[in-house]
Amino acid sequence: MLTILKERTEEIEKVAAKYPSRRSAMLPVLWMVQQQEGWISQEAMEEVAEVLGSTVAEVYEVVSFYTMFQQKPVGKTHLALCDTLACAVCGSMEAAEYLKTKYGIQKDKVTPDGRFSLEYVECIGACSIAPAMLVGEVLHGNLTPESLDRIIASCP
Ligand code: FES
């Protein structure tokens, strides 16, 4: 029985119709879930498996492969700070320290008010503007204390 996806069956059918196999619609359907719920729970994986005629194990394989899918609850705004070489050299850990010290935003935690969460991620393809961070789906680079202040102030 669907709970999380109950209201979205029509939308899912439209997406699934674009693919030769329903299982091929797994990425867009999982993305729908994440946009709606903020993360992909076990219950959500079971529902995706049910609507796409897949197994929960297959859904889990996809969710756990792509780092863009969150497997635990995140803050209203999720920050994905790159800590790979170019960003590390250019100050991503200093940015992380600033977020922690000034705003209490800590790696792998949700702030007590539920506003932010932070994870470190591998290269997000923005090395030329290192240090870089995804704020939700929006890329920010050349992070400085000033730009971090602006970013944090602009978030709901
Ligand atoms: S190393 Fe950070 S974006 Fe490439």
Backbone and ligand atoms as CSV (ligand in chain L), in Angstrom:
chain,resi,resn,atom,element,x,y,z
A,1,MET,N,N,0.836,-1.195,0.000
A,1,MET,CA,C,0.000,0.000,0.000
A,1,MET,C,C,0.873,1.249,0.000
A,2,LEU,N,N,0.484,2.192,-0.831
A,2,LEU,CA,C,1.299,3.394,-0.953
A,2,LEU,C,C,0.884,4.462,0.062
A,3,THR,N,N,1.834,5.045,0.705
A,3,THR,CA,C,1.600,6.165,1.608
A,3,THR,C,C,2.332,7.399,1.085
A,4,ILE,N,N,3.641,7.268,0.948
A,4,ILE,CA,C,4.477,8.384,0.514
A,4,ILE,C,C,4.149,8.782,-0.927
A,5,LEU,N,N,3.935,7.784,-1.771
A,5,LEU,CA,C,3.715,8.070,-3.197
A,5,LEU,C,C,2.245,8.056,-3.598
A,6,LYS,N,N,1.373,7.953,-2.623
A,6,LYS,CA,C,-0.065,7.829,-2.883
A,6,LYS,C,C,-0.604,8.913,-3.819
A,7,GLU,N,N,-0.179,10.150,-3.593
A,7,GLU,CA,C,-0.693,11.275,-4.383
A,7,GLU,C,C,0.034,11.441,-5.719
A,8,ARG,N,N,1.023,10.603,-5.975
A,8,ARG,CA,C,1.873,10.851,-7.137
A,8,ARG,C,C,1.818,9.739,-8.182
A,9,THR,N,N,0.835,8.876,-8.060
A,9,THR,CA,C,0.800,7.725,-8.964
A,9,THR,C,C,0.630,8.145,-10.435
A,10,GLU,N,N,-0.175,9.170,-10.676
A,10,GLU,CA,C,-0.375,9.617,-12.056
A,10,GLU,C,C,0.933,10.139,-12.647
A,11,GLU,N,N,1.622,10.927,-11.853
A,11,GLU,CA,C,2.905,11.492,-12.268
A,11,GLU,C,C,3.929,10.378,-12.526
A,12,ILE,N,N,3.927,9.386,-11.669
A,12,ILE,CA,C,4.853,8.260,-11.819
A,12,ILE,C,C,4.544,7.492,-13.096
A,13,GLU,N,N,3.250,7.301,-13.382
A,13,GLU,CA,C,2.879,6.584,-14.605
A,13,GLU,C,C,3.357,7.328,-15.844
A,14,LYS,N,N,3.282,8.657,-15.817
A,14,LYS,CA,C,3.766,9.450,-16.960
A,14,LYS,C,C,5.267,9.270,-17.148
A,15,VAL,N,N,5.994,9.289,-16.054
A,15,VAL,CA,C,7.448,9.106,-16.126
A,15,VAL,C,C,7.774,7.698,-16.610
A,16,ALA,N,N,7.107,6.707,-16.022
A,16,ALA,CA,C,7.393,5.311,-16.370
A,16,ALA,C,C,7.094,5.035,-17.851
A,17,ALA,N,N,6.104,5.738,-18.406
A,17,ALA,CA,C,5.723,5.518,-19.805
A,17,ALA,C,C,6.821,5.952,-20.783
A,18,LYS,N,N,7.764,6.736,-20.312
A,18,LYS,CA,C,8.846,7.208,-21.181
A,18,LYS,C,C,9.937,6.159,-21.379
A,19,TYR,N,N,9.879,5.088,-20.600
A,19,TYR,CA,C,10.953,4.092,-20.623
A,19,TYR,C,C,10.425,2.752,-21.111
A,20,PRO,N,N,11.305,1.970,-21.746
A,20,PRO,CA,C,10.871,0.648,-22.220
A,20,PRO,C,C,10.524,-0.289,-21.068
A,21,SER,N,N,11.146,-0.078,-19.926
A,21,SER,CA,C,10.870,-0.909,-18.747
A,21,SER,C,C,10.568,0.021,-17.570
A,22,ARG,N,N,9.592,-0.353,-16.746
A,22,ARG,CA,C,9.231,0.499,-15.601
A,22,ARG,C,C,10.410,0.697,-14.654
A,23,ARG,N,N,11.223,-0.338,-14.508
A,23,ARG,CA,C,12.368,-0.240,-13.603
A,23,ARG,C,C,13.340,0.844,-14.037
A,24,SER,N,N,13.351,1.164,-15.322
A,24,SER,CA,C,14.265,2.193,-15.819
A,24,SER,C,C,13.889,3.584,-15.328
A,25,ALA,N,N,12.688,3.719,-14.794
A,25,ALA,CA,C,12.244,5.018,-14.273
A,25,ALA,C,C,12.667,5.214,-12.819
A,26,MET,N,N,13.527,4.345,-12.329
A,26,MET,CA,C,13.865,4.383,-10.908
A,26,MET,C,C,14.526,5.698,-10.481
A,27,LEU,N,N,15.470,6.191,-11.274
A,27,LEU,CA,C,16.153,7.429,-10.874
A,27,LEU,C,C,15.179,8.602,-10.767
A,28,PRO,N,N,14.379,8.882,-11.799
A,28,PRO,CA,C,13.461,10.008,-11.654
A,28,PRO,C,C,12.425,9.817,-10.542
A,29,VAL,N,N,11.990,8.590,-10.327
A,29,VAL,CA,C,11.006,8.361,-9.253
A,29,VAL,C,C,11.666,8.550,-7.881
A,30,LEU,N,N,12.882,8.067,-7.740
A,30,LEU,CA,C,13.588,8.288,-6.469
A,30,LEU,C,C,13.832,9.778,-6.242
A,31,TRP,N,N,14.121,10.492,-7.327
A,31,TRP,CA,C,14.346,11.936,-7.195
A,31,TRP,C,C,13.063,12.631,-6.737
A,32,MET,N,N,11.923,12.159,-7.279
A,32,MET,CA,C,10.620,12.694,-6.823
A,32,MET,C,C,10.478,12.522,-5.318
A,33,VAL,N,N,10.805,11.323,-4.851
A,33,VAL,CA,C,10.673,11.030,-3.423
A,33,VAL,C,C,11.571,11.970,-2.621
A,34,GLN,N,N,12.808,12.101,-3.084
A,34,GLN,CA,C,13.733,12.943,-2.324
A,34,GLN,C,C,13.276,14.399,-2.291
A,35,GLN,N,N,12.777,14.888,-3.404
A,35,GLN,CA,C,12.297,16.277,-3.419
A,35,GLN,C,C,11.097,16.454,-2.491
A,36,GLN,N,N,10.285,15.436,-2.414
A,36,GLN,CA,C,9.094,15.505,-1.565
A,36,GLN,C,C,9.433,15.324,-0.089
A,37,GLU,N,N,10.258,14.329,0.218
A,37,GLU,CA,C,10.512,13.945,1.611
A,37,GLU,C,C,11.821,14.483,2.171
A,38,GLY,N,N,12.737,14.859,1.276
A,38,GLY,CA,C,14.050,15.314,1.711
A,38,GLY,C,C,15.068,14.192,1.804
A,39,TRP,N,N,14.595,12.956,1.861
A,39,TRP,CA,C,15.479,11.794,1.925
A,39,TRP,C,C,14.698,10.561,1.505
A,40,ILE,N,N,15.420,9.430,1.385
A,40,ILE,CA,C,14.795,8.191,0.918
A,40,ILE,C,C,14.789,7.200,2.082
A,41,SER,N,N,13.650,7.010,2.664
A,41,SER,CA,C,13.517,6.083,3.799
A,41,SER,C,C,13.331,4.651,3.297
A,42,GLN,N,N,13.425,3.720,4.213
A,42,GLN,CA,C,13.172,2.306,3.892
A,42,GLN,C,C,11.752,2.152,3.343
A,43,GLU,N,N,10.816,2.829,3.981
A,43,GLU,CA,C,9.421,2.771,3.535
A,43,GLU,C,C,9.297,3.290,2.097
A,44,ALA,N,N,10.012,4.379,1.801
A,44,ALA,CA,C,9.966,4.945,0.446
A,44,ALA,C,C,10.556,3.959,-0.560
A,45,MET,N,N,11.654,3.304,-0.177
A,45,MET,CA,C,12.267,2.325,-1.090
A,45,MET,C,C,11.291,1.184,-1.374
A,46,GLU,N,N,10.560,0.773,-0.359
A,46,GLU,CA,C,9.575,-0.303,-0.548
A,46,GLU,C,C,8.472,0.144,-1.513
A,47,GLU,N,N,8.055,1.401,-1.370
A,47,GLU,CA,C,6.995,1.907,-2.263
A,47,GLU,C,C,7.495,2.043,-3.702
A,48,VAL,N,N,8.724,2.526,-3.854
A,48,VAL,CA,C,9.281,2.654,-5.208
A,48,VAL,C,C,9.372,1.271,-5.851
A,49,ALA,N,N,9.825,0.294,-5.081
A,49,ALA,CA,C,9.898,-1.076,-5.607
A,49,ALA,C,C,8.512,-1.546,-6.043
A,50,GLU,N,N,7.520,-1.267,-5.218
A,50,GLU,CA,C,6.151,-1.696,-5.522
A,50,GLU,C,C,5.631,-1.042,-6.811
A,51,VAL,N,N,5.802,0.263,-6.944
A,51,VAL,CA,C,5.226,0.931,-8.120
A,51,VAL,C,C,5.990,0.635,-9.407
A,52,LEU,N,N,7.272,0.283,-9.272
A,52,LEU,CA,C,8.056,0.035,-10.481
A,52,LEU,C,C,8.250,-1.454,-10.771
A,53,GLY,N,N,7.667,-2.310,-9.956
A,53,GLY,CA,C,7.790,-3.749,-10.198
A,53,GLY,C,C,9.219,-4.224,-10.015
A,54,SER,N,N,9.879,-3.638,-9.053
A,54,SER,CA,C,11.269,-3.981,-8.784
A,54,SER,C,C,11.354,-4.626,-7.411
A,55,THR,N,N,12.568,-4.958,-6.981
A,55,THR,CA,C,12.726,-5.459,-5.613
A,55,THR,C,C,13.286,-4.328,-4.755
A,56,VAL,N,N,13.074,-4.438,-3.456
A,56,VAL,CA,C,13.605,-3.422,-2.541
A,56,VAL,C,C,15.132,-3.425,-2.620
A,57,ALA,N,N,15.725,-4.597,-2.796
A,57,ALA,CA,C,17.187,-4.691,-2.887
A,57,ALA,C,C,17.694,-3.901,-4.093
A,58,GLU,N,N,16.978,-3.986,-5.222
A,58,GLU,CA,C,17.405,-3.237,-6.412
A,58,GLU,C,C,17.288,-1.726,-6.172
A,59,VAL,N,N,16.235,-1.322,-5.492
A,59,VAL,CA,C,16.076,0.108,-5.190
A,59,VAL,C,C,17.197,0.556,-4.257
A,60,TYR,N,N,17.481,-0.272,-3.258
A,60,TYR,CA,C,18.549,0.074,-2.323
A,60,TYR,C,C,19.903,0.189,-3.034
A,61,GLU,N,N,20.150,-0.697,-3.984
A,61,GLU,CA,C,21.405,-0.631,-4.750
A,61,GLU,C,C,21.554,0.731,-5.413
A,62,VAL,N,N,20.483,1.233,-5.986
A,62,VAL,CA,C,20.528,2.528,-6.671
A,62,VAL,C,C,20.698,3.660,-5.657
A,63,VAL,N,N,19.911,3.609,-4.594
A,63,VAL,CA,C,19.969,4.678,-3.579
A,63,VAL,C,C,21.358,4.747,-2.950
A,64,SER,N,N,21.928,3.601,-2.677
A,64,SER,CA,C,23.226,3.594,-2.002
A,64,SER,C,C,24.381,3.887,-2.962
A,65,PHE,N,N,24.157,3.736,-4.264
A,65,PHE,CA,C,25.225,4.009,-5.236
A,65,PHE,C,C,25.390,5.513,-5.467
A,66,TYR,N,N,24.283,6.213,-5.585
A,66,TYR,CA,C,24.339,7.637,-5.916
A,66,TYR,C,C,24.337,8.481,-4.642
A,67,THR,N,N,25.413,9.240,-4.468
A,67,THR,CA,C,25.518,10.036,-3.237
A,67,THR,C,C,24.486,11.161,-3.195
A,68,MET,N,N,23.876,11.469,-4.328
A,68,MET,CA,C,22.858,12.536,-4.313
A,68,MET,C,C,21.605,12.100,-3.542
A,69,PHE,N,N,21.453,10.801,-3.341
A,69,PHE,CA,C,20.292,10.334,-2.579
A,69,PHE,C,C,20.648,10.252,-1.100
A,70,GLN,N,N,19.843,10.903,-0.294
A,70,GLN,CA,C,20.066,10.924,1.152
A,70,GLN,C,C,19.386,9.717,1.787
A,71,GLN,N,N,20.122,9.017,2.634
A,71,GLN,CA,C,19.567,7.837,3.294
A,71,GLN,C,C,19.171,8.098,4.738
A,72,LYS,N,N,19.282,9.338,5.145
A,72,LYS,CA,C,18.795,9.710,6.478
A,72,LYS,C,C,18.254,11.135,6.391
A,73,PRO,N,N,17.446,11.541,7.349
A,73,PRO,CA,C,16.852,12.876,7.273
A,73,PRO,C,C,17.912,13.967,7.220
A,74,VAL,N,N,17.629,14.989,6.437
A,74,VAL,CA,C,18.549,16.126,6.316
A,74,VAL,C,C,17.818,17.395,6.735
A,75,GLY,N,N,18.580,18.474,6.832
A,75,GLY,CA,C,17.985,19.754,7.185
A,75,GLY,C,C,17.170,20.320,6.036
A,76,LYS,N,N,16.449,21.385,6.332
A,76,LYS,CA,C,15.651,22.052,5.297
A,76,LYS,C,C,16.545,22.446,4.123
A,77,THR,N,N,17.747,22.904,4.431
A,77,THR,CA,C,18.754,23.155,3.403
A,77,THR,C,C,19.928,22.225,3.674
A,78,HIS,N,N,20.230,21.413,2.662
A,78,HIS,CA,C,21.335,20.470,2.817
A,78,HIS,C,C,22.563,21.021,2.099
A,79,LEU,N,N,23.670,21.053,2.825
A,79,LEU,CA,C,24.922,21.561,2.274
A,79,LEU,C,C,25.832,20.376,1.960
A,80,ALA,N,N,26.344,20.339,0.747
A,80,ALA,CA,C,27.269,19.278,0.340
A,80,ALA,C,C,28.591,19.947,-0.023
A,81,LEU,N,N,29.490,19.924,0.928
A,81,LEU,CA,C,30.774,20.614,0.784
A,81,LEU,C,C,31.819,19.644,0.234
A,82,CYS,N,N,32.459,20.045,-0.848
A,82,CYS,CA,C,33.482,19.193,-1.449
A,82,CYS,C,C,34.741,19.226,-0.592
A,83,ASP,N,N,35.261,18.028,-0.295
A,83,ASP,CA,C,36.514,17.975,0.471
A,83,ASP,C,C,37.604,17.252,-0.309
A,84,THR,N,N,37.418,17.165,-1.627
A,84,THR,CA,C,38.447,16.545,-2.464
A,84,THR,C,C,39.590,17.539,-2.681
A,85,LEU,N,N,40.679,17.060,-3.262
A,85,LEU,CA,C,41.964,17.774,-3.254
A,85,LEU,C,C,41.897,19.265,-3.581
A,86,ALA,N,N,41.370,19.626,-4.742
A,86,ALA,CA,C,41.401,21.041,-5.132
A,86,ALA,C,C,40.673,21.905,-4.098
A,87,CYS,N,N,39.542,21.422,-3.637
A,87,CYS,CA,C,38.786,22.199,-2.648
A,87,CYS,C,C,39.475,22.194,-1.287
A,88,ALA,N,N,40.066,21.058,-0.934
A,88,ALA,CA,C,40.774,20.989,0.349
A,88,ALA,C,C,41.947,21.963,0.345
A,89,VAL,N,N,42.675,21.993,-0.750
A,89,VAL,CA,C,43.832,22.891,-0.844
A,89,VAL,C,C,43.381,24.357,-0.794
A,90,CYS,N,N,42.223,24.616,-1.379
A,90,CYS,CA,C,41.737,26.005,-1.451
A,90,CYS,C,C,40.887,26.425,-0.251
A,91,GLY,N,N,40.713,25.530,0.718
A,91,GLY,CA,C,40.082,25.984,1.950
A,91,GLY,C,C,38.734,25.399,2.324
A,92,SER,N,N,38.395,24.213,1.811
A,92,SER,CA,C,37.079,23.670,2.181
A,92,SER,C,C,36.988,23.345,3.679
A,93,MET,N,N,38.091,22.921,4.277
A,93,MET,CA,C,38.035,22.602,5.709
A,93,MET,C,C,37.940,23.885,6.551
A,94,GLU,N,N,38.516,24.962,6.041
A,94,GLU,CA,C,38.358,26.244,6.727
A,94,GLU,C,C,36.894,26.695,6.637
A,95,ALA,N,N,36.283,26.439,5.475
A,95,ALA,CA,C,34.862,26.769,5.319
A,95,ALA,C,C,34.017,25.939,6.281
A,96,ALA,N,N,34.366,24.656,6.404
A,96,ALA,CA,C,33.628,23.770,7.318
A,96,ALA,C,C,33.772,24.261,8.755
A,97,GLU,N,N,34.976,24.658,9.104
A,97,GLU,CA,C,35.218,25.141,10.465
A,97,GLU,C,C,34.418,26.419,10.719
A,98,TYR,N,N,34.349,27.264,9.702
A,98,TYR,CA,C,33.589,28.512,9.841
A,98,TYR,C,C,32.100,28.205,10.042
A,99,LEU,N,N,31.576,27.273,9.248
A,99,LEU,CA,C,30.160,26.899,9.387
A,99,LEU,C,C,29.873,26.332,10.771
A,100,LYS,N,N,30.816,25.573,11.275
A,100,LYS,CA,C,30.647,24.960,12.598
A,100,LYS,C,C,30.729,26.017,13.699
A,101,THR,N,N,31.752,26.841,13.620
A,101,THR,CA,C,31.992,27.823,14.680
A,101,THR,C,C,30.913,28.900,14.708
A,102,LYS,N,N,30.600,29.439,13.530
A,102,LYS,CA,C,29.659,30.562,13.511
A,102,LYS,C,C,28.200,30.128,13.539
A,103,TYR,N,N,27.898,29.022,12.867
A,103,TYR,CA,C,26.481,28.659,12.714
A,103,TYR,C,C,26.101,27.326,13.377
A,104,GLY,N,N,27.080,26.643,13.930
A,104,GLY,CA,C,26.783,25.354,14.574
A,104,GLY,C,C,26.416,24.271,13.580
A,105,ILE,N,N,26.821,24.455,12.334
A,105,ILE,CA,C,26.519,23.453,11.296
A,105,ILE,C,C,27.674,22.458,11.264
A,106,GLN,N,N,27.357,21.201,11.564
A,106,GLN,CA,C,28.414,20.198,11.684
A,106,GLN,C,C,28.212,19.039,10.724
A,107,LYS,N,N,29.324,18.485,10.321
A,107,LYS,CA,C,29.315,17.348,9.384
A,107,LYS,C,C,28.400,16.219,9.885
A,108,ASP,N,N,27.577,15.738,8.958
A,108,ASP,CA,C,26.693,14.596,9.208
A,108,ASP,C,C,25.686,14.827,10.329
A,109,LYS,N,N,25.366,16.085,10.573
A,109,LYS,CA,C,24.368,16.388,11.599
A,109,LYS,C,C,23.363,17.397,11.053
A,110,VAL,N,N,22.180,17.362,11.642
A,110,VAL,CA,C,21.159,18.367,11.336
A,110,VAL,C,C,21.176,19.357,12.498
A,111,THR,N,N,21.138,20.637,12.183
A,111,THR,CA,C,21.137,21.632,13.258
A,111,THR,C,C,19.864,21.454,14.106
A,112,PRO,N,N,19.928,21.808,15.388
A,112,PRO,CA,C,18.774,21.585,16.269
A,112,PRO,C,C,17.478,22.212,15.750
A,113,ASP,N,N,17.574,23.317,15.012
A,113,ASP,CA,C,16.363,23.938,14.471
A,113,ASP,C,C,15.905,23.293,13.156
A,114,GLY,N,N,16.656,22.296,12.694
A,114,GLY,CA,C,16.275,21.586,11.477
A,114,GLY,C,C,16.561,22.358,10.205
A,115,ARG,N,N,17.234,23.467,10.336
A,115,ARG,CA,C,17.432,24.343,9.176
A,115,ARG,C,C,18.526,23.834,8.234
A,116,PHE,N,N,19.611,23.302,8.786
A,116,PHE,CA,C,20.741,22.904,7.942
A,116,PHE,C,C,21.253,21.520,8.294
A,117,SER,N,N,21.837,20.895,7.280
A,117,SER,CA,C,22.644,19.701,7.498
A,117,SER,C,C,23.838,19.836,6.565
A,118,LEU,N,N,24.887,19.121,6.915
A,118,LEU,CA,C,26.136,19.241,6.140
A,118,LEU,C,C,26.742,17.866,5.929
A,119,GLU,N,N,27.183,17.638,4.700
A,119,GLU,CA,C,27.977,16.441,4.438
A,119,GLU,C,C,29.168,16.842,3.592
A,120,TYR,N,N,30.221,16.066,3.710
A,120,TYR,CA,C,31.370,16.250,2.835
A,120,TYR,C,C,31.176,15.313,1.655
A,121,VAL,N,N,31.482,15.810,0.463
A,121,VAL,CA,C,31.307,14.991,-0.737
A,121,VAL,C,C,32.579,15.008,-1.570
A,122,GLU,N,N,32.658,14.023,-2.464
A,122,GLU,CA,C,33.767,13.990,-3.408
A,122,GLU,C,C,33.554,15.065,-4.461
A,123,CYS,N,N,34.558,15.285,-5.284
A,123,CYS,CA,C,34.552,16.340,-6.311
A,123,CYS,C,C,33.182,16.489,-6.978
A,124,ILE,N,N,32.712,17.717,-7.003
A,124,ILE,CA,C,31.414,17.986,-7.635
A,124,ILE,C,C,31.606,18.688,-8.986
A,125,GLY,N,N,32.811,18.569,-9.516
A,125,GLY,CA,C,33.079,19.081,-10.856
A,125,GLY,C,C,33.179,20.586,-10.937
A,126,ALA,N,N,33.511,21.208,-9.842
A,126,ALA,CA,C,33.621,22.670,-9.831
A,126,ALA,C,C,34.996,23.088,-9.305
A,127,CYS,N,N,36.005,22.306,-9.665
A,127,CYS,CA,C,37.357,22.533,-9.131
A,127,CYS,C,C,37.869,23.931,-9.463
A,128,SER,N,N,37.446,24.476,-10.597
A,128,SER,CA,C,37.945,25.796,-11.001
A,128,SER,C,C,37.429,26.917,-10.099
A,129,ILE,N,N,36.421,26.615,-9.303
A,129,ILE,CA,C,35.915,27.624,-8.366
A,129,ILE,C,C,36.007,27.101,-6.928
A,130,ALA,N,N,37.018,26.281,-6.706
A,130,ALA,CA,C,37.227,25.715,-5.361
A,130,ALA,C,C,37.545,26.820,-4.348
A,131,PRO,N,N,37.110,26.624,-3.109
A,131,PRO,CA,C,36.310,25.523,-2.602
A,131,PRO,C,C,34.842,25.683,-2.975
A,132,ALA,N,N,34.217,24.550,-3.262
A,132,ALA,CA,C,32.845,24.578,-3.784
A,132,ALA,C,C,31.898,23.767,-2.901
A,133,MET,N,N,30.635,24.149,-2.981
A,133,MET,CA,C,29.616,23.495,-2.151
A,133,MET,C,C,28.270,23.569,-2.862
A,134,LEU,N,N,27.509,22.496,-2.765
A,134,LEU,CA,C,26.131,22.531,-3.240
A,134,LEU,C,C,25.237,22.931,-2.074
A,135,VAL,N,N,24.407,23.905,-2.320
A,135,VAL,CA,C,23.428,24.347,-1.325
A,135,VAL,C,C,22.079,23.935,-1.895
A,136,GLY,N,N,21.566,22.811,-1.395
A,136,GLY,CA,C,20.439,22.195,-2.090
A,136,GLY,C,C,20.936,21.764,-3.462
A,137,GLU,N,N,20.347,22.294,-4.507
A,137,GLU,CA,C,20.775,21.943,-5.859
A,137,GLU,C,C,21.583,23.057,-6.507
A,138,VAL,N,N,21.916,24.092,-5.757
A,138,VAL,CA,C,22.605,25.254,-6.322
A,138,VAL,C,C,24.090,25.220,-5.956
A,139,LEU,N,N,24.925,25.376,-6.980
A,139,LEU,CA,C,26.368,25.340,-6.782
A,139,LEU,C,C,26.892,26.716,-6.377
A,140,HIS,N,N,27.758,26.711,-5.358
A,140,HIS,CA,C,28.448,27.937,-4.943
A,140,HIS,C,C,29.936,27.628,-4.898
A,141,GLY,N,N,30.734,28.578,-5.361
A,141,GLY,CA,C,32.177,28.371,-5.343
A,141,GLY,C,C,32.906,29.557,-4.765
A,142,ASN,N,N,34.255,29.434,-4.748
A,142,ASN,CA,C,35.105,30.480,-4.178
A,142,ASN,C,C,34.600,30.872,-2.790
A,143,LEU,N,N,34.327,29.869,-1.992
A,143,LEU,CA,C,33.731,30.115,-0.666
A,143,LEU,C,C,34.683,30.892,0.237
A,144,THR,N,N,34.141,31.874,0.873
A,144,THR,CA,C,34.874,32.687,1.848
A,144,THR,C,C,33.930,32.869,3.041
A,145,PRO,N,N,34.438,33.346,4.166
A,145,PRO,CA,C,33.521,33.629,5.266
A,145,PRO,C,C,32.399,34.580,4.840
A,146,GLU,N,N,32.726,35.561,4.025
A,146,GLU,CA,C,31.703,36.517,3.586
A,146,GLU,C,C,30.655,35.844,2.702
A,147,SER,N,N,31.110,35.031,1.753
A,147,SER,CA,C,30.123,34.385,0.874
A,147,SER,C,C,29.300,33.365,1.664
A,148,LEU,N,N,29.920,32.708,2.626
A,148,LEU,CA,C,29.162,31.759,3.459
A,148,LEU,C,C,28.089,32.498,4.258
A,149,ASP,N,N,28.441,33.671,4.762
A,149,ASP,CA,C,27.439,34.468,5.492
A,149,ASP,C,C,26.252,34.795,4.579
A,150,ARG,N,N,26.550,35.175,3.344
A,150,ARG,CA,C,25.475,35.517,2.390
A,150,ARG,C,C,24.627,34.281,2.077
A,151,ILE,N,N,25.298,33.167,1.871
A,151,ILE,CA,C,24.581,31.927,1.547
A,151,ILE,C,C,23.644,31.546,2.707
A,152,ILE,N,N,24.200,31.539,3.901
A,152,ILE,CA,C,23.390,31.137,5.063
A,152,ILE,C,C,22.215,32.099,5.263
A,153,ALA,N,N,22.470,33.382,5.085
A,153,ALA,CA,C,21.392,34.376,5.265
A,153,ALA,C,C,20.294,34.212,4.220
A,154,SER,N,N,20.641,33.690,3.056
A,154,SER,CA,C,19.632,33.562,1.983
A,154,SER,C,C,18.806,32.286,2.103
A,155,CYS,N,N,19.175,31.407,2.999
A,155,CYS,CA,C,18.459,30.132,3.122
A,155,CYS,C,C,17.256,30.285,4.069
A,156,PRO,N,N,16.181,29.563,3.766
A,156,PRO,CA,C,14.990,29.676,4.616
A,156,PRO,C,C,15.211,29.106,6.017
L,1,FES,S1,S,37.791,19.071,-5.992
L,1,FES,FE1,FE,36.091,20.167,-5.236
L,1,FES,S2,S,34.859,20.487,-6.960
L,1,FES,FE2,FE,36.506,19.310,-7.704
